[in-house]
Amino acid sequence: MFEVKIGDETRNAKVTFYTALIYENEFGKDMLKEFFGVQAIKDPIADDGDVLSVDFTQINWTAASKALWAAIKTADETVDPYGIWVKKSSGANMWLVYEQLAAEIADCFFRAEAAGQEAGQ
């Protein structure tokens, strides 16, 4: 669970497998595909050996707001439907929100140790 500040309000948000179901039921699309999309990675050789980085101009900001809503709804079932919630919501630091969501989604869906444990390793 994490907190996100939107305007003058701080809300709890949570990412679980249920978050992806809420997202799919509401928007008819896969949250992971929309949220992460295709990440543009710079070539470390062409960049004089710089560390790989994500090109944040490629972020699907609408998918980020939808994923945020689904995470907030996961933590609080009484949250308004997306269309109503998004009309009331403004004033968020979406760079920070994106980073928080990316970390929470990755932790929920892509834990390397969980995959190894399940395989019996």
Residue pairs with C-beta under 8 A, 6 or more apart in sequence:
1 12
1 13
1 14
1 75
2 12
2 13
2 14
2 100
2 104
3 10
3 11
3 12
3 13
4 10
4 11
4 13
4 68
4 72
4 92
4 97
4 100
5 92
5 93
6 89
6 90
6 91
6 92
7 89
7 90
7 91
7 92
8 91
11 72
11 75
11 76
12 72
12 75
12 76
13 68
13 71
13 72
13 74
13 75
13 100
13 104
14 71
14 74
14 75
14 104
15 71
15 74
15 101
15 104
15 105
15 107
15 108
16 74
16 108
17 108
17 109
18 74
19 31
19 67
19 70
19 71
19 73
19 74
19 108
20 30
20 31
20 32
20 70
20 109
22 70
22 73
22 74
23 29
23 30
23 31
23 66
23 67
23 70
24 30
24 31
26 66
26 69
26 70
26 81
26 82
27 34
27 66
27 82
31 63
31 66
31 67
31 70
31 105
32 105
32 109
34 60
34 63
34 66
34 67
35 60
35 63
35 64
35 67
35 101
35 102
35 105
36 102
36 105
37 58
37 59
37 60
37 63
38 58
39 54
39 55
39 58
40 54
40 55
40 58
41 52
41 53
41 54
41 55
42 50
42 52
42 53
42 55
44 50
44 51
44 52
56 95
56 98
59 98
61 94
61 98
64 94
64 97
64 98
64 101
65 86
65 89
65 94
66 82
67 101
67 105
68 92
68 97
68 101
69 79
69 82
69 85
69 86
71 101
71 104
72 79
72 85
73 79
79 85
80 88
